[in-house]
């Protein structure tokens, strides 16, 4: 059984503009959780993980907090994540 909030969300997702914004925010939140979990499981500082990923520590901090939009081209993502196997 859907709650009012779930029903409202499903209805609002029919709006393409809302759906795009919601999708972007959801992806940003998922990436944030994934990065933070991976770093903590490996007992790394943000600085150490950023160095291994080839990005700056401030950028990693913003990705982990959900403040930054990932802007890497999609063809570079495989090489970016390959050493981490974040599944």
PyMOL commands that set and color helices and strands:
alter all, ss='L'
color gray80, all
select helices_A, chain A and resi 4-12+16-41+46-53+57-65+74-81
alter helices_A, ss='H'
color red, helices_A
deselect
rebuild
show_as cartoon
